[in-house]
Amino acid sequence: MPKKPHQDTKLAKYIERRVLELKSKKSQLEIANAAGFKNPNMVTMIKLGSSKLALDRVPSMARALECDPAFLMRLALEQAVGDTAAQAILEIFGTAVTANERAWLEEIRDASGNSDPRMTSRSSTALRSIFRR
């Protein structure tokens, strides 16, 4: 069986996982319809890696998958232009921040009295311990 061009991308794997996670709430057909795909097989094609997710479809797909659009856009951008070009774009325009990451930033600002704390080795170690890394 020939390898599909996008099957090993983070986006294809993520969409496959989200479809499984949402299985008890909505069908793949409902996801495809909510994302605005005329061809209901598009979700299958994207998750199997035979097709890319068009960047202009990211907002509707994020709503359909009940996920953060900034996170999905990062994955779609990597898939669309490759890792190196995506990194260049992010270097120039900055990394999109997800809703979850915004909550972390707000908590850090509140906890620090909005003092713009530097990242030290101690704070980095403490943060990594939360995630066991």
C-alpha positions as CSV (number, residue, x, y, z in Angstrom):
1,M,0.0,0.0,0.0
2,P,1.6,3.3,-1.0
3,K,2.3,5.9,1.7
4,K,-0.1,8.8,1.7
5,P,1.7,12.2,1.4
6,H,0.5,13.7,4.7
7,Q,-0.2,10.6,6.8
8,D,2.7,11.2,9.3
9,T,1.9,14.9,9.9
10,K,1.0,16.1,13.4
11,L,-2.3,17.4,11.9
12,A,-3.4,14.1,10.5
13,K,-2.7,12.3,13.8
14,Y,-4.4,15.1,15.8
15,I,-7.6,15.0,13.7
16,E,-7.7,11.2,13.9
17,R,-7.5,11.5,17.7
18,R,-10.1,14.3,18.0
19,V,-12.6,12.3,15.8
20,L,-12.2,9.3,18.1
21,E,-12.6,11.5,21.2
22,L,-15.8,13.0,19.9
23,K,-17.2,9.7,18.7
24,S,-19.8,9.5,21.5
25,K,-21.0,13.1,20.8
26,K,-21.0,13.4,17.0
27,S,-20.3,11.3,13.9
28,Q,-17.6,12.0,11.4
29,L,-20.3,13.0,9.0
30,E,-21.6,15.6,11.4
31,I,-18.0,16.9,11.9
32,A,-17.6,17.2,8.1
33,N,-20.9,19.0,7.8
34,A,-20.1,21.3,10.6
35,A,-16.7,22.1,9.0
36,G,-18.6,23.0,5.8
37,F,-17.1,20.2,3.6
38,K,-19.3,19.4,0.6
39,N,-17.6,16.0,0.4
40,P,-18.2,14.2,3.7
41,N,-15.1,12.0,3.0
42,M,-12.8,15.0,3.4
43,V,-12.4,14.4,7.1
44,T,-11.4,10.8,6.3
45,M,-9.0,12.0,3.6
46,I,-7.4,14.5,6.0
47,K,-7.0,12.1,8.9
48,L,-5.6,9.4,6.7
49,G,-3.1,11.9,5.2
50,S,-4.2,11.7,1.6
51,S,-5.3,15.4,1.7
52,K,-4.3,18.5,3.5
53,L,-6.5,20.7,5.6
54,A,-6.9,24.0,3.7
55,L,-5.8,26.9,5.9
56,D,-9.1,28.8,5.2
57,R,-11.0,25.7,6.6
58,V,-9.1,25.9,10.0
59,P,-11.7,28.0,11.9
60,S,-14.7,25.9,10.9
61,M,-12.8,22.7,11.4
62,A,-11.7,23.8,14.9
63,R,-15.3,24.6,15.8
64,A,-16.4,21.2,14.4
65,L,-13.6,19.4,16.3
66,E,-14.2,21.5,19.4
67,C,-10.6,22.5,19.6
68,D,-8.5,25.6,19.8
69,P,-8.3,27.3,16.4
70,A,-4.8,28.7,17.1
71,F,-3.5,25.2,17.9
72,L,-5.1,23.7,14.8
73,M,-3.7,26.5,12.6
74,R,-0.2,25.8,13.8
75,L,-0.6,22.1,12.8
76,A,-2.2,23.0,9.5
77,L,0.5,25.6,8.7
78,E,3.2,22.9,9.4
79,Q,1.4,20.6,7.1
80,A,0.8,23.2,4.4
81,V,4.3,24.6,4.1
82,G,6.6,22.2,6.0
83,D,8.3,22.5,9.3
84,T,11.1,24.9,8.2
85,A,8.8,27.4,6.4
86,A,6.3,27.2,9.3
87,Q,9.1,28.0,11.8
88,A,10.2,31.0,9.6
89,I,6.6,32.3,9.6
90,L,6.3,31.8,13.4
91,E,9.6,33.6,13.9
92,I,8.5,36.6,12.0
93,F,4.8,36.8,13.2
94,G,5.2,35.1,16.5
95,T,3.6,31.9,17.9
96,A,-0.1,31.8,18.0
97,V,-1.3,31.4,21.6
98,T,-4.0,29.0,22.4
99,A,-6.8,29.7,24.8
100,N,-5.2,27.3,27.3
101,E,-1.8,29.1,27.0
102,R,-3.5,32.5,27.5
103,A,-5.0,31.2,30.8
104,W,-1.4,30.2,31.9
105,L,-0.1,33.6,30.9
106,E,-2.9,35.4,32.8
107,E,-2.2,33.3,35.9
108,I,1.6,34.0,35.7
109,R,0.8,37.7,35.4
110,D,-1.5,37.6,38.3
111,A,0.8,35.5,40.5
112,S,3.7,37.8,39.8
113,G,1.8,41.0,40.4
114,N,2.2,41.7,36.7
115,S,5.9,42.2,37.1
116,D,7.1,40.5,33.9
117,P,9.2,37.9,35.6
118,R,12.3,36.5,33.8
119,M,12.5,32.8,33.1
120,T,15.2,31.5,35.4
121,S,16.5,28.0,35.7
122,R,14.6,27.6,39.0
123,S,11.3,28.7,37.4
124,S,11.9,26.5,34.4
125,T,12.6,23.5,36.6
126,A,9.4,24.2,38.6
127,L,7.3,24.5,35.4
128,R,8.8,21.3,33.9
129,S,8.1,19.4,37.2
130,I,4.4,20.1,36.7
131,F,4.5,18.4,33.3
132,R,7.1,15.7,34.5
133,R,9.6,16.8,31.9
